[in-house]
Amino acid sequence: MTLQVEAVGPAHAALLSHLHETAFGSPWRREDLQSLLATPGILALIGIASEAPVAYILCRQAADEAEVISIATHPDHQRQGHAAHLLRVARTQLAGVGAPRLLLEVAADNDAARALYERQGFTPIGRRPGYYKRSEETAVDALLLVFDQGQ
C-alpha cells in the first residue's frame, strides 16, 4: 500500500490528537498540539493510505540536529512500513534544512519500535533509568538513540 506523506500544521491538531490516542491509548490535548505545531522548527508529517490518515511523525529542529517528539501508526495499519517511511521522509527533509542528526527516545521494553529504529540505522547513545512510568511500582528505562547522516 502506497503511503502519501503531507506536512501539517496547527489546523491538524485534532487529527494528530486522535491518531495519538488511537495508537497509544492516551490523548494528547488538542490545544497543546496546536501550540506545539505553531512553534518554529517543528516538522509534522502525516501518512495517508487509502485516503485516510494512518500515521504521523513530529520532530523539532534545533540548530544542526532534530528530535523525534512522537511517531505513531494507527493499530490497524501497523507493521506495513508506514513509520519507517515517515522516518525516511523526515530525515531527508531535516537534512535538507541543515539538521542531519536525528535523536529520539524509546522505552527499553518497546521491542517493535527498537527493532524499527535499528533497521533505520539509529544507534544507542545513552539511557535514562526509570523514565517511563508503567505503574506506581514500575518504571522502564528510556534508550537514547541517534541517526547521523553526517557520518
Phi, psi and omega in degrees: 000130180282136178254121175271134182247131179227142172283143179229166181223199185306328181294346182258013184301319181296320178297313179295321178299317179296314178299319179299312181296320179295320182283320188251348179083359178226141183283156169244116187307132181304319181296320179294319178294319178303314180297314179299315183294340178271356183282136175301143178090000179271133172245120178235123180234142172244150174255130182243127177233133182050043176067014179236137175291127185235349183201162175210162170220137176239126179231154177234123178267137173221111182059237186262019176218166179219161181234136171281114179280317181200146173215135183207151175231136176306136183306326180289350184238012180286160178063032176240008177087007183293315180296318178299318180296315178298321177299315180297316180296315180298316179301316180297313181295318181293319177298325180293341178250020172091020179234078182282350183257126182237125181250154173201165175240145177216143178294136182300335181266005180267079186299320181296314180293319179299318179295319177302310183294324177296316178297331181276359176094011176285145178234149181287141176230356180178180183212141174245104183299135174062027187289317182264115179278125179261331177197183178301327187259342187236148176216154182238143178293150170262131174264132178264125183236154179222146169236121184238105180287347180280351182273000000 
